[in-house]
Amino acid sequence: MIKKIFAGIFLLAVVFLVGNEIDKRLSAQTIQEIADGPKILVLNYHQVNNNFSPLAVPVTAFADQMHYLVESGYVSITPSELADGLAGEITLPEKPVLITFDDGYIDNYTNAFPILKAQGLRATIFVIPSSIGSGNYMSWENLKEMEKNGITIQSHTMHHAKLEELPDDEIRKELLDSKNLLEEQLGHTVEFLAYPTGTYNLHIAGIAHDVGYKAAFTVKYGNVDLGSNMYALERVPIFQTESTMKNFFERVEYRQSFEEFGWIKK
Ligand SMILES: [Zn+2]
C-alpha cells in the first residue's frame, strides 16, 4: 500500500516536472515567435480641435503627427488587415500603424479627415450609434462620405454605457444592436469593437466574441503583436498635453524601445 502511494507520488512528480519543462520550452518558442512577429502601433485619438480639452489634440499638432508617421515610413492599415496580419494570412508592412478615433466627434470629419486625406492615411473611427447626428457628433452622411475615402467605421457600443456595471443581456444588447445598426446603415460587416473608456474584462470579452466581433480594442498601453489577446488589444492614447508633439514622439519611440529590449507583455 505504502509502496503504491510512493509510486503514485513519484509518478505525479515526474509528470509535473516533465510538464513544467515542456511549458518552459513552449514558452521560450512562443517568446521568440512574438519577438520575430509583427509589431503594430495602434494610436488612439478622440477629438482634433483647438479647444484645449484634455480629449483634444490641436489641429496643427495632429497634422504634424500624421506628417511624422508618413515621413518615418509608417503605413496605415485597417483593423481587418491587423487581424489577418496577426493570423498570418497576409504580410503586414514593415511599420504598420492603425490610426483610431473613439466616439465619433464632428471634428473628426471637419478637422482630422482633410489632414488624413491629404497625407493618404487610412483610419478607423469607433462610433456610438445612439449619438450619430446629434450635438457634437458626426452624421450618417459624414460617416458614409469618409468611408469612401479610406476611413473605416466600427463600433463603440450603442450608448457608451459602463459595460462592467450591466447585466449580461444588456452587455450583449449594447454590443449587438450597435453592430447590427452600423451594418444596416453602412452596408458592410462590423467586426471590430472599442470598449467604452477602454474598460473590459474577460467576461465582456467573451460576449464580444459570442456576438460576432473578431477583435476588440482597449486603452491598455503598448503595441499589438502575436502575444496580444484579440479581445484586449493595446493602443497608444494621444491626448492634449503641454507639448503634444514631444509627447507623441516619446510615446511612439517608447514603443520601439520596448522592442529593442525584448519587452513582451505576458
Ligand atoms: Zn469613448
Residues whose N, C-alpha, C, O or C-beta is under 5 A from the ligand:
A	BS01	ZN	D102 D103 P196 T197
